Amino acid sequence: MRAMLWFSSPVPVKTKQIGVTRMVSNVDAAAEELLTWENHGPKWRAAVDACIAAAEGTGTIENARKAFLAAAKANGMLSGGSA
């Protein structure tokens, strides 16, 4: 079993429940969250690829976080201000 790949700080994303925010704090949670989104544009794809790379050890956790944050912004899923 591999170690959890934690983000430097969590990324707050909207959920289907009004007023409920999910704090995504690691690569696995980000990948899981991405699979629930309906829009699969280029930033979404880049985030998926970055999460896979981080999980495989060929990419960094910080790159996965940055890509996930960009995808959340592009898909209107970022909750609150910038993360």
N, C-alpha and C positions, 0 to 999 in steps of 0.2 A: 504494500500500500504506500502510495507516495504522500509526501507532506502537502498540507494545504498551502496554496500560493496566495498570500494575503496582499491586498492593495495597500499603498501608503496611507490612503484615506478612502473611506467608502464613497460610492457614487449613489446619490438619492434618485430613485426612479419612481414614476407613477405606477399605480396598479389599477386593476379594473374596479376596485372599490374606491368610491369617491372619498377624497380626503386621506387616503392611506398611502404612505410612502414606504417603499422597500429600500433599505440600505444595502447595496451590493458591495461586499467587502473583499471578495476574492475571485479568482479566475473561474472556478467551478460555478459559483453563483451567477457570474456574468454570462457564462455560456448558457446556463439554464434559463436565465432571463431572456437572452436573445432569441431563444427558440419559441418564446411565447408571443413575440412581436409579429404583427401582420405585415409590416412593410419591410421588404428585404432588398434595400437599395445598396449602392456601393459602400457606404459607410458601415452598414450592417455587415456586409460581406467581409470588409476589412477587420471589423471587430471579431467576427467568428474566426477568421484566419489568425488574428493576433492571440486569441485565447487558445487556439489549438497549438500554436507555436510555443506559447509560454508553458502549456501543459507538457509538451514534448521536450522542453528544454532547449529549443532552438530559437526562442524569442524571450523577451524579458516580461516580467510581471508589470512593470511600469508602462511598457508599450501596449500591453493588453488593456490596462486601465485607461490610457489615453484614447485608444481606439473605441473602447466601450463608451466612454464619456462623449466622444464625437458622435457615435451612433445614437446615443440617447438624445443628444441635442437635435440631430437631424430628423429623428423620428418623433420629436415632440414628447419624449418620454422622461426628460430630465425634470425632476421635481425641485421647485424652489430656484435659488440662484445658481451660480456656477459652483462646481465641486472641485 
